[in-house]
Amino acid sequence: MAQRIATEYVHAKLQLTREEMTRFYRFIKDQHVRISVMVLEGGNQEAVLEDSAGREKVRFVFQQEDGRFVCEWSCRITQPALTNVMRKLVSTFKGDAVVNRIYSHYTMTYEYQSGAVQRISEQTAKGTRLVYQFKDTRGELERTFRLNAAEQEIDGLKASVNRLLDRRLAAADDAERREIDRLLAEHSNRLFVLEA
């Protein structure tokens, strides 16, 4: 198995509520890495993570924006313990990131969105190869089902409109025609909504 040389966070972003910030700090303390926190001007916060041997540090600066703490960063780390903590942070706190895992003869690029891996690609001297791409099969099936259900309802409404028009032509009095016109107007509104 190839030995990883480094992990590079090309671009990463976390957006946390005040409650999530508390969980963030608690989570880090549970990971057996050192952390120091400073409160900056305006309630912004700086957190510095350090591996237990003190060889590497990662600095997070959280800025307050619209009631959330937002942190964007990039870094390159080599210590496995700190690398593992960073991966868990992005995943647990639903961060967005582009991460290069660098090996001697190739680089694996992981793209995270809301904490989940969306795409993995491998870069070698020969070029780039897609290894994995998230496919929202369930979501696609749900959208297809809703689309089919709407199409079936449209077909049913059109058939009902045709029957109502036939009844209107055969209607004997004005009261019956008014009731049919009311039903036709309802069907027309529903068709408009479904076809939009």
C-alpha positions as CSV (number, residue, x, y, z in Angstrom):
1,M,0.0,0.0,0.0
2,A,1.3,3.4,-0.9
3,Q,2.5,5.8,1.8
4,R,0.8,9.1,1.9
5,I,3.2,12.0,1.8
6,A,0.8,14.8,2.7
7,T,-2.8,15.9,2.7
8,E,-3.5,19.3,1.2
9,Y,-6.7,21.3,1.8
10,V,-6.8,23.3,-1.4
11,H,-9.9,25.1,-0.2
12,A,-12.2,24.3,2.7
13,K,-15.1,26.0,4.3
14,L,-17.2,25.4,7.5
15,Q,-20.3,27.4,8.5
16,L,-21.4,26.8,12.1
17,T,-24.1,28.1,14.4
18,R,-23.1,29.1,17.9
19,E,-24.3,25.7,19.2
20,E,-22.3,23.9,16.5
21,M,-19.2,25.9,17.5
22,T,-19.5,24.5,21.0
23,R,-19.8,21.0,19.6
24,F,-16.8,21.7,17.3
25,Y,-14.6,22.5,20.3
26,R,-15.8,19.6,22.3
27,F,-15.3,17.3,19.2
28,I,-11.7,18.5,18.8
29,K,-10.9,17.9,22.5
30,D,-12.2,14.3,22.1
31,Q,-9.7,13.7,19.2
32,H,-6.6,13.9,21.4
33,V,-5.1,16.9,19.7
34,R,-4.2,20.2,21.3
35,I,-6.3,23.2,20.8
36,S,-5.9,26.9,21.7
37,V,-8.8,29.3,21.2
38,M,-8.7,33.1,21.1
39,V,-11.7,35.4,20.9
40,L,-11.0,38.2,18.5
41,E,-12.6,41.6,17.8
42,G,-16.3,41.5,17.0
43,G,-16.8,38.0,18.5
44,N,-14.7,36.3,15.8
45,Q,-12.7,33.3,17.0
46,E,-9.3,31.8,16.2
47,A,-8.7,28.1,16.9
48,V,-5.3,26.5,16.5
49,L,-5.1,22.7,16.3
50,E,-1.8,21.0,17.0
51,D,-0.9,17.4,16.8
52,S,0.0,15.8,20.2
53,A,3.8,15.9,19.4
54,G,3.7,19.6,18.5
55,R,5.0,19.1,15.0
56,E,2.1,20.6,13.0
57,K,-0.5,23.2,13.4
58,V,-3.7,24.2,11.6
59,R,-5.2,27.6,12.1
60,F,-8.9,28.3,11.8
61,V,-10.3,31.9,11.9
62,F,-14.0,32.0,12.3
63,Q,-15.7,35.2,11.2
64,Q,-19.3,36.0,12.3
65,E,-21.6,36.4,9.3
66,D,-25.4,36.5,9.6
67,G,-25.4,34.7,12.9
68,R,-23.1,32.0,11.8
69,F,-19.3,31.4,12.3
70,V,-17.7,31.0,8.9
71,C,-14.2,29.7,8.4
72,E,-12.4,29.3,5.1
73,W,-8.9,27.8,5.0
74,S,-6.2,26.0,3.1
75,C,-3.3,24.0,4.6
76,R,-0.9,21.2,4.0
77,I,-0.4,18.6,6.7
78,T,1.6,15.4,7.0
79,Q,0.9,14.1,10.5
80,P,-1.7,11.2,10.3
81,A,-3.5,12.1,13.6
82,L,-4.1,15.7,12.5
83,T,-5.0,14.5,9.0
84,N,-7.6,12.2,10.4
85,V,-9.1,14.9,12.7
86,M,-9.4,17.3,9.7
87,R,-11.2,14.7,7.6
88,K,-13.6,14.1,10.5
89,L,-14.2,17.8,11.0
90,V,-15.2,18.3,7.4
91,S,-17.5,15.3,7.5
92,T,-19.1,15.8,10.9
93,F,-19.7,19.5,10.5
94,K,-20.9,19.2,6.9
95,G,-18.1,21.3,5.4
96,D,-17.2,21.9,1.7
97,A,-13.7,21.1,0.7
98,V,-11.3,20.2,-2.1
99,V,-8.6,17.9,-0.6
100,N,-5.5,16.4,-2.3
101,R,-4.1,13.3,-0.7
102,I,-0.6,13.3,-2.1
103,Y,1.4,10.0,-2.6
104,S,4.8,9.5,-4.3
105,H,3.5,8.7,-7.8
106,Y,-0.1,10.1,-7.8
107,T,-2.5,12.4,-6.1
108,M,-6.1,11.6,-5.1
109,T,-8.5,14.6,-5.1
110,Y,-11.6,14.4,-2.9
111,E,-14.4,16.9,-3.4
112,Y,-16.7,17.3,-0.4
113,Q,-20.1,19.1,-0.4
114,S,-22.0,19.4,2.9
115,G,-19.6,16.9,4.5
116,A,-20.2,14.1,1.9
117,V,-17.7,13.1,-0.8
118,Q,-19.1,14.0,-4.2
119,R,-16.2,13.1,-6.4
120,I,-12.8,11.4,-6.2
121,S,-10.3,11.6,-9.0
122,E,-6.8,10.3,-9.4
123,Q,-4.0,12.4,-11.0
124,T,-0.9,10.7,-12.3
125,A,1.8,11.5,-14.9
126,K,-0.6,9.9,-17.5
127,G,-3.5,12.2,-16.7
128,T,-6.7,12.3,-14.6
129,R,-9.1,9.5,-14.0
130,L,-12.5,9.7,-12.3
131,V,-12.6,7.1,-9.5
132,Y,-16.0,8.0,-7.9
133,Q,-18.8,10.3,-8.5
134,F,-21.8,10.6,-6.2
135,K,-25.1,9.9,-7.9
136,D,-28.3,10.8,-6.1
137,T,-30.2,7.8,-7.4
138,R,-32.9,8.0,-4.7
139,G,-33.4,11.7,-5.4
140,E,-33.6,11.0,-9.2
141,L,-36.2,8.3,-8.6
142,E,-38.3,10.5,-6.4
143,R,-38.2,13.3,-9.0
144,T,-39.2,10.8,-11.7
145,F,-42.0,9.5,-9.5
146,R,-43.3,13.0,-8.8
147,L,-43.1,13.8,-12.6
148,N,-45.0,10.6,-13.5
149,A,-47.6,11.3,-10.9
150,A,-48.1,14.8,-12.2
151,E,-48.4,13.5,-15.8
152,Q,-51.0,10.9,-14.7
153,E,-53.0,13.6,-12.9
154,I,-52.8,15.9,-16.0
155,D,-54.1,13.0,-18.2
156,G,-56.9,12.3,-15.8
157,L,-57.9,16.0,-15.7
158,K,-57.9,16.3,-19.5
159,A,-60.2,13.2,-19.7
160,S,-62.5,14.7,-17.0
161,V,-62.6,18.1,-18.9
162,N,-63.7,16.2,-22.1
163,R,-66.5,14.4,-20.2
164,L,-67.6,17.7,-18.6
165,L,-67.7,19.4,-22.0
166,D,-69.8,16.6,-23.4
167,R,-72.2,16.9,-20.4
168,R,-72.3,20.7,-20.9
169,L,-73.4,20.3,-24.5
170,A,-76.2,17.9,-23.3
171,A,-77.2,20.0,-20.3
172,A,-80.9,20.9,-20.2
173,D,-80.8,24.0,-17.9
174,D,-78.6,26.9,-16.9
175,A,-78.1,25.7,-13.3
176,E,-76.5,22.5,-14.6
177,R,-74.3,24.4,-17.0
178,R,-73.1,26.8,-14.2
179,E,-72.1,23.8,-12.1
180,I,-70.2,22.3,-15.0
181,D,-68.6,25.7,-15.7
182,R,-67.5,25.9,-12.1
183,L,-65.9,22.4,-12.3
184,L,-64.2,23.3,-15.6
185,A,-62.7,26.4,-14.0
186,E,-61.3,24.2,-11.1
187,H,-59.9,21.7,-13.6
188,S,-58.4,24.5,-15.7
189,N,-56.7,26.1,-12.6
190,R,-55.3,22.7,-11.5
191,L,-54.0,22.0,-15.0
192,F,-52.3,25.3,-15.1
193,V,-50.6,24.6,-11.7
194,L,-49.5,21.1,-12.8
195,E,-48.2,22.1,-16.2
196,A,-46.2,25.0,-14.7
